[in-house]
Amino acid sequence: MTFKAAIFDMDGLLLDTERVCMNAFEKACHTLGLEFLKPEYLAIIGQNAQGVERTIRAGYPDDLDYPALRKVWMEYYHDVTHHQAIPIKEGVLELLDWLKDNNIPIAVATSTDLSLAKTKLKLAGLDAYFDILACGCEVTHGKPDPEIYLLAASRLNIEPQQCLGFEDSNNGVRSGIAANLQMYQIPDLVFPTDEIISLGHQVLPSMIDVLKVLKQGH
């Protein structure tokens, strides 16, 4: 395996954000008298804002006031993400340090908007690691479309097939594989389906395991 760069998803992969976001959504549902539909919620993971809205609307009754739901949901979510450091997931710092020590350029490809992505990374103390950010607000088609990974690779000026990609979500894995990255999946709230596993990428339990594999091949 040869590679010249590494591109990371952010939420649920670098940062333990997904539980914060799901808890905020559940709280918003209760506030508005809506049922919390966990399977529908889990289906949004890895999507940008437009994809999230489509998925939520499809799961709830036609008279859902989605703007009102999103407003309350984001208020609860931003109460945490704008003011508190989200915990960094196991092995992330060790892997990022190893990549830096080996002069490997590092990017983030996240469905989160640019301003919030910068805030999350800064509060967690991770912002200095990344040479490039590619965010959901900068692409027309969100994950599982490959556009965001292609954007990140182009900003790194490195061919996608020479980039490692790191994801927790199935949507993200589809995106990276469609962009021809060498993908690793570290599942968080959603485990890969048989269909996703059949794509042939590496599925590992933590970043510690990823680092062991990369050290063996380097």
Secondary structure, DSSP 4 states (H G I P E B T S, - for coil): ---SEEEE--BTTTB--HHHHHHHHHHHHHHTT----HHHHHTTTT--HHHHHHHHHHHS-TT--HHHHHHHHHHHHHHHHTTSPPPBPTTHHHHHHHHHHTT--EEEEESS-HHHHHHHHHHHT-GGG-SEEEEGGG-SS-TTSTHHHHHHHHHHTS-GGGEEEEESSHHHHHHHHHTT-EEEE--SSSPPPHHHHTT--EE-SSHHHHHHHHHHH-
